[in-house]
């Protein structure tokens, strides 16, 4: 169990450094919108994996919350881009997130029981920390479209709750102990 936690922590730290470096590149609003939407979709995919692999009621409830909340934010994003008649732009940060998430899902698929639950919970904690830091420190300050800025700020409130919930889940599962 400790090995899984150490691997997860190392992966999250690497992702944080990579994400922070990529987010520092000047991104336009359409790239930011694409990246935010992509991050939400990736978390939805993690949640579906948790629903398929976990028997823990707390993990299942958390995964259902991720699907509900991230789908709602992504639906708002689609409505905004439709209303503005723009097309989000793929970019290096979105691509890095997709690549990292595919690798993490493969790692998670090989786990079961408490080992899976702990790895999923730790990944969710780290993922939300990285995404929240990026949204708060890079995206919101650099967005020029007021409606997108509001959408990101509102979503950040929800995602910080997710981060706290994931942290409590890691403690409750007694991961690494």
C-alpha positions as CSV (number, residue, x, y, z in Angstrom):
1,X,0.0,0.0,0.0
2,X,2.8,2.4,0.8
3,X,4.5,1.7,-2.5
4,X,1.2,2.7,-4.3
5,X,1.0,5.9,-2.3
6,X,4.6,6.8,-2.9
7,X,4.2,6.1,-6.7
8,X,1.0,8.3,-6.7
9,X,2.7,11.1,-4.8
10,X,5.6,11.0,-7.2
11,X,3.3,11.0,-10.2
12,X,1.3,13.9,-8.8
13,X,4.5,15.9,-8.1
14,X,5.7,15.3,-11.7
15,X,2.3,16.2,-13.1
16,X,2.3,19.4,-11.0
17,X,5.6,20.5,-12.3
18,X,4.7,19.6,-15.9
19,X,1.3,21.3,-15.7
20,X,2.7,24.4,-14.0
21,X,5.3,24.8,-16.7
22,X,2.8,24.3,-19.5
23,X,0.3,26.6,-17.9
24,X,2.9,29.3,-17.7
25,X,3.0,29.4,-21.5
26,X,0.7,32.1,-22.7
27,X,-2.6,30.4,-23.5
28,X,-5.5,32.2,-25.1
29,X,-9.1,31.9,-23.9
30,X,-9.9,29.2,-26.4
31,X,-7.0,27.1,-25.2
32,X,-7.9,27.6,-21.6
33,X,-11.5,26.6,-22.3
34,X,-10.3,23.4,-24.1
35,X,-8.0,22.5,-21.3
36,X,-10.6,23.1,-18.6
37,X,-13.1,21.0,-20.5
38,X,-10.5,18.3,-21.1
39,X,-9.6,18.2,-17.4
40,X,-13.3,17.7,-16.5
41,X,-13.7,14.9,-19.0
42,X,-10.7,13.1,-17.7
43,X,-12.0,13.2,-14.1
44,X,-15.3,11.8,-15.3
45,X,-13.4,8.9,-16.9
46,X,-11.5,8.3,-13.6
47,X,-14.9,8.3,-11.8
48,X,-16.3,5.7,-14.3
49,X,-13.3,3.5,-13.6
50,X,-13.9,3.8,-9.9
51,X,-17.6,2.8,-10.3
52,X,-16.4,-0.2,-12.3
53,X,-13.7,-1.3,-9.9
54,X,-14.6,-0.3,-6.3
55,X,-17.0,-1.8,-3.9
56,X,-16.4,0.9,-1.3
57,X,-19.6,3.0,-0.7
58,X,-17.6,6.1,0.0
59,X,-15.5,5.8,-3.2
60,X,-18.6,5.1,-5.2
61,X,-20.4,8.1,-3.8
62,X,-17.4,10.3,-4.5
63,X,-17.1,9.0,-8.1
64,X,-20.8,9.7,-8.6
65,X,-20.3,13.2,-7.3
66,X,-17.4,13.7,-9.8
67,X,-19.5,12.5,-12.7
68,X,-22.4,14.8,-11.7
69,X,-20.4,17.9,-10.9
70,X,-17.9,17.7,-13.8
71,X,-20.6,16.9,-16.3
72,X,-22.6,20.0,-15.1
73,X,-19.5,22.3,-15.5
74,X,-18.7,20.8,-18.9
75,X,-22.4,21.3,-20.0
76,X,-22.1,24.9,-18.9
77,X,-18.9,25.2,-20.9
78,X,-20.5,23.8,-24.0
79,X,-23.4,26.2,-23.6
80,X,-21.0,29.1,-23.3
81,X,-18.9,28.2,-26.4
82,X,-22.1,27.6,-28.4
83,X,-23.5,31.0,-27.3
84,X,-20.2,32.7,-28.2
85,X,-19.9,30.8,-31.4
86,X,-16.3,29.8,-30.9
87,X,-14.3,26.6,-31.1
88,X,-11.9,25.7,-28.2
89,X,-8.3,25.0,-29.3
90,X,-6.3,22.0,-28.5
91,X,-2.9,22.7,-27.0
92,X,0.1,21.2,-25.3
93,X,-1.4,21.3,-21.8
94,X,-4.6,19.5,-22.9
95,X,-2.4,16.9,-24.7
96,X,-0.2,16.4,-21.7
97,X,-3.3,15.9,-19.4
98,X,-4.7,13.4,-21.8
99,X,-1.5,11.4,-22.0
100,X,-0.9,11.5,-18.3
101,X,-4.5,10.4,-17.6
102,X,-4.3,7.5,-20.0
103,X,-1.2,6.2,-18.2
104,X,-2.8,6.7,-14.8
105,X,-6.0,4.9,-15.9
106,X,-3.9,1.9,-17.0
107,X,-2.1,1.8,-13.6
108,X,-5.5,2.0,-11.8
109,X,-7.1,-0.7,-13.9
110,X,-4.5,-3.2,-12.6
111,X,-5.5,-2.6,-9.0
112,X,-8.3,-3.9,-6.9
113,X,-9.8,-3.6,-3.4
114,X,-8.3,-1.2,-0.9
115,X,-5.2,-0.8,-3.1
116,X,-7.4,0.6,-5.9
117,X,-9.5,2.7,-3.5
118,X,-6.4,4.3,-2.0
119,X,-4.7,4.9,-5.4
120,X,-7.9,6.4,-6.8
121,X,-8.4,8.6,-3.8
122,X,-4.8,9.8,-3.8
123,X,-5.0,10.5,-7.5
124,X,-8.2,12.5,-7.1
125,X,-6.6,14.5,-4.3
126,X,-3.5,15.2,-6.4
127,X,-5.4,15.8,-9.6
128,X,-7.7,18.4,-7.9
129,X,-4.8,20.1,-6.3
130,X,-3.0,20.5,-9.7
131,X,-6.1,21.5,-11.5
132,X,-7.3,23.9,-8.8
133,X,-3.8,25.5,-8.7
134,X,-3.7,25.9,-12.4
135,X,-7.3,27.3,-12.7
136,X,-6.7,29.7,-9.8
137,X,-3.2,30.8,-10.5
138,X,-3.1,30.8,-14.4
139,X,-6.4,30.4,-16.0
140,X,-8.6,32.9,-14.1
141,X,-6.0,35.7,-14.1
142,X,-5.3,35.3,-17.8
143,X,-8.9,34.8,-19.2
144,X,-10.2,37.9,-21.1
145,X,-13.8,36.8,-21.7
146,X,-15.8,37.7,-18.7
147,X,-18.3,34.8,-19.0
148,X,-15.4,32.3,-19.1
149,X,-13.8,33.9,-16.1
150,X,-17.0,33.6,-14.1
151,X,-17.5,30.0,-15.2
152,X,-14.0,29.1,-14.1
153,X,-14.3,30.9,-10.8
154,X,-17.7,29.2,-10.0
155,X,-16.3,25.8,-11.0
156,X,-13.2,26.4,-8.8
157,X,-15.4,26.7,-5.7
158,X,-16.9,23.2,-6.5
159,X,-13.5,21.7,-7.4
160,X,-12.0,22.9,-4.1
161,X,-14.8,21.1,-2.3
162,X,-13.8,18.0,-4.3
163,X,-10.2,18.4,-3.2
164,X,-11.2,18.5,0.4
165,X,-13.5,15.5,0.0
166,X,-10.7,13.6,-1.7
167,X,-8.3,14.5,1.2
168,X,-10.9,13.2,3.7
169,X,-11.3,10.0,1.7
170,X,-7.6,9.3,1.7
171,X,-7.5,9.7,5.5
172,X,-10.7,7.7,6.0
173,X,-9.3,4.8,3.9
174,X,-6.1,4.9,6.0
175,X,-4.0,4.8,2.9
176,X,-0.3,4.3,3.5
177,X,-0.8,3.0,7.0
